[in-house]
């Protein structure tokens, strides 16, 4: 069992930055592909970014490429999402998830076994 806890959300102006953290307990994250998803107001949860458990490679949704960076610190059992140049359309509840499998990247919510409770990010215009 893996417990995930997100933090770092908040209110920021357009163009601002935030760094989200996802701290894990229960098991080491080094064997899991990790991902960040978000649920904008009135919409479904959507993929944001993912990092491979084996190679450390990353992939992103087109809407955040060049602005968001996912990283992992296996020693701290923590995954991060650095967000810069934030836009109002980035407003959402952000969730981190842990996926089990041998693939490199996972893009669907169904691929993730464990989820955190979410952290709110609000970008004001």
TANOR-V167140 format. One record per residue. N is the residue number from 1. RES is the residue in one small letter. SS is DSSP state (alpha for helix, beta for strand, coil for the rest). D_CENTER is the distance of its C-alpha to the mean C-alpha in Angstrom with 1 decimal. Layout:
BEGIN
n:N res:RES ss:SS d_center:D_CENTER
n:N res:RES ss:SS d_center:D_CENTER
END
This chain:
BEGIN
n:1 res:x ss:coil d_center:19.0
n:2 res:x ss:coil d_center:15.6
n:3 res:x ss:beta d_center:14.6
n:4 res:x ss:beta d_center:11.2
n:5 res:x ss:beta d_center:11.2
n:6 res:x ss:beta d_center:8.8
n:7 res:x ss:beta d_center:10.8
n:8 res:x ss:coil d_center:11.4
n:9 res:x ss:coil d_center:11.5
n:10 res:x ss:beta d_center:14.9
n:11 res:x ss:beta d_center:17.3
n:12 res:x ss:beta d_center:17.7
n:13 res:x ss:beta d_center:20.1
n:14 res:x ss:coil d_center:19.7
n:15 res:x ss:coil d_center:19.3
n:16 res:x ss:coil d_center:17.7
n:17 res:x ss:coil d_center:14.8
n:18 res:x ss:beta d_center:12.2
n:19 res:x ss:beta d_center:10.2
n:20 res:x ss:beta d_center:7.6
n:21 res:x ss:beta d_center:8.2
n:22 res:x ss:beta d_center:7.7
n:23 res:x ss:beta d_center:11.3
n:24 res:x ss:beta d_center:12.8
n:25 res:x ss:beta d_center:16.4
n:26 res:x ss:coil d_center:18.9
n:27 res:x ss:coil d_center:18.2
n:28 res:x ss:coil d_center:17.0
n:29 res:x ss:alpha d_center:13.7
n:30 res:x ss:alpha d_center:15.6
n:31 res:x ss:alpha d_center:16.6
n:32 res:x ss:coil d_center:13.4
n:33 res:x ss:beta d_center:11.2
n:34 res:x ss:beta d_center:7.6
n:35 res:x ss:beta d_center:4.9
n:36 res:x ss:beta d_center:2.1
n:37 res:x ss:beta d_center:5.4
n:38 res:x ss:beta d_center:7.7
n:39 res:x ss:beta d_center:11.4
n:40 res:x ss:coil d_center:13.8
n:41 res:x ss:coil d_center:17.1
n:42 res:x ss:coil d_center:19.3
n:43 res:x ss:coil d_center:17.1
n:44 res:x ss:coil d_center:15.3
n:45 res:x ss:beta d_center:11.7
n:46 res:x ss:beta d_center:10.5
n:47 res:x ss:beta d_center:8.5
n:48 res:x ss:beta d_center:6.6
n:49 res:x ss:beta d_center:6.0
n:50 res:x ss:beta d_center:7.2
n:51 res:x ss:beta d_center:9.3
n:52 res:x ss:coil d_center:12.6
n:53 res:x ss:coil d_center:14.1
n:54 res:x ss:coil d_center:17.5
n:55 res:x ss:coil d_center:17.5
n:56 res:x ss:coil d_center:14.5
n:57 res:x ss:coil d_center:14.4
n:58 res:x ss:beta d_center:11.4
n:59 res:x ss:beta d_center:11.3
n:60 res:x ss:beta d_center:10.1
n:61 res:x ss:coil d_center:11.3
n:62 res:x ss:coil d_center:14.6
n:63 res:x ss:coil d_center:13.9
n:64 res:x ss:coil d_center:11.6
n:65 res:x ss:coil d_center:13.3
n:66 res:x ss:coil d_center:15.1
n:67 res:x ss:coil d_center:13.3
n:68 res:x ss:beta d_center:9.6
n:69 res:x ss:beta d_center:9.3
n:70 res:x ss:beta d_center:7.0
n:71 res:x ss:beta d_center:9.3
n:72 res:x ss:beta d_center:10.4
n:73 res:x ss:beta d_center:13.5
n:74 res:x ss:coil d_center:15.2
n:75 res:x ss:coil d_center:18.0
n:76 res:x ss:coil d_center:16.1
n:77 res:x ss:coil d_center:14.0
n:78 res:x ss:beta d_center:10.9
n:79 res:x ss:beta d_center:7.6
n:80 res:x ss:beta d_center:6.9
n:81 res:x ss:beta d_center:5.7
n:82 res:x ss:beta d_center:9.2
n:83 res:x ss:beta d_center:10.3
n:84 res:x ss:coil d_center:14.0
n:85 res:x ss:coil d_center:16.5
n:86 res:x ss:coil d_center:14.9
n:87 res:x ss:coil d_center:16.7
n:88 res:x ss:alpha d_center:17.7
n:89 res:x ss:alpha d_center:16.1
n:90 res:x ss:alpha d_center:12.6
n:91 res:x ss:coil d_center:13.7
n:92 res:x ss:beta d_center:11.8
n:93 res:x ss:beta d_center:10.4
n:94 res:x ss:beta d_center:6.6
n:95 res:x ss:beta d_center:5.8
n:96 res:x ss:beta d_center:4.4
n:97 res:x ss:beta d_center:7.1
n:98 res:x ss:beta d_center:9.8
n:99 res:x ss:beta d_center:12.1
n:100 res:x ss:coil d_center:15.8
n:101 res:x ss:coil d_center:17.9
n:102 res:x ss:coil d_center:19.4
n:103 res:x ss:coil d_center:17.7
n:104 res:x ss:coil d_center:15.8
n:105 res:x ss:coil d_center:13.0
n:106 res:x ss:coil d_center:12.0
n:107 res:x ss:coil d_center:11.5
n:108 res:x ss:coil d_center:12.9
n:109 res:x ss:alpha d_center:11.9
n:110 res:x ss:alpha d_center:15.2
n:111 res:x ss:alpha d_center:14.1
n:112 res:x ss:beta d_center:11.9
n:113 res:x ss:beta d_center:14.2
n:114 res:x ss:beta d_center:12.4
n:115 res:x ss:beta d_center:10.2
n:116 res:x ss:coil d_center:9.9
n:117 res:x ss:coil d_center:11.9
n:118 res:x ss:coil d_center:9.6
n:119 res:x ss:beta d_center:10.2
n:120 res:x ss:beta d_center:12.1
n:121 res:x ss:beta d_center:11.9
n:122 res:x ss:beta d_center:15.4
n:123 res:x ss:beta d_center:16.7
n:124 res:x ss:beta d_center:20.5
n:125 res:x ss:coil d_center:22.8
END
